[in-house]
Amino acid sequence: MGRPAQNAAFDAAAARPEAPGGEGFLAADAFASVAAAPPLPHIPAVVLSSDKFPPPAELPADTYSLEQIHAANTRLAAALGTVNVTDTDSGHSMMLYQPGLVADHIIAVVDRVRAAAS
């Protein structure tokens, strides 16, 4: 989804924990494992995407754009058979900035499951 420089920067950052004792991962290996895996099962889900993002001029050139992140999250939502909610009035830590929105969407998923079971 990203440009080669963006993907390389992501891969390098992912492999290098931000704090001592932190966790990292090898993005290429992880993506290869996901690609080789069977399709995701249909599970009750919702994808919530932030819509507050610093202006591009304030970000390093190799940072993914909000549009790229939304496109990736829309692909995830499609794989899960659900929607990508992008009108969230929130940044990355949505559970901290919009706990009511997160709770409302969780309750909606639970309600759909209950309705289907009855």
N, C-alpha and C positions, 0 to 999 in steps of 0.2 A: 504494500500500500504506500510505503514511503519511498523517497528517493534513496539511492545507494548511500549517500552520506548520512542521511537520517537513520537508516537501518544499521549502519556501522556504529554510529554513536550510541544507539539503543543497545546493541549487542555488547559493546564495551562497558556501558554503564550497568547493564544487567549482571554482568559477570563480576563486577566489583562492588561489594557491599559498601554502603555509605558510612557505616559505623563499624568500629572493631567488633567482631563477633556477630555482625549482621549476616544476612543471607543474600546470596546471589544465585544466578542460574545461567546456564549456557543456552542462550536464546536459540541458536541454530539447532541444537540437539532437541530442545523442547518443542520447537516448531515441527521438526521432522517426526517426532513421536506423535504429535497431534495429527499430522497429515497422514500417518500410517494407521491411525486408530480407526475403528469403525465409526459410522455416523453417530452423533449424539442421540441418545434416546429422547423421546418426547417427554419432557418433564415440565411441570408447572414452573414458570419463570417470568421474570420481567428484567429488562436491561435499562438501567438508569444512567444517563450520560450527563456530565456537567456541561453547563453552557456559559460559565464564566471562565475566561481564559485571558491571560495577559495579551496585549496587542503584539502582533508579530515583531514590531520594531524593538520590543523589550526582551525578546527571546533570542537565544543562540540560533544561528541559521540552520542547525541540524535538528532542531526540535520539531516534532510532529505538529501540524496545525490542528485547530479545533475541527475543521472539516474532515481531515484525515482520521482523527480519533472517532468522530461521529460515524464515518463510513465503516471503520473497523467494527465499531459497536453494533451497527446495523447488520453487518454480516454475521456477527455473533447471535444477534436476536433472531435472524432468519434461520440460522442453524438450530436454534432452540425452539423455533416455531412460535415466537412471541414478538413483542414490539420493543423498539428502542425509544424510550421517552427522553427527548432532548430539551424540553421546556421545563427546566428544573430550578432555575434561579439559584444555582449552586456551583461551587468549585469542586475540587477533587474529593474532599472528605465530606461527601453529601450527608452521611449519617450524623455529622456534627452540625452542619449548616442548615439542613432541611430535614430534621428527624420526622416531622409530621408527614412530609411527602413520602419518605422512605416507608414509614409505617403504613400509610394509606395504600401504597402499592403492594406491600406484603399482604395486607389484609385482603386486597382485591384478588391476589393469587390464591390465598387460602379459601376465599369465598367461591372462586371458580371451581376449585377442587371439591369442595363440599357440595356444590350444586351438581357437579357431574357424578358424584357418588350416590346421590339420592334419587 
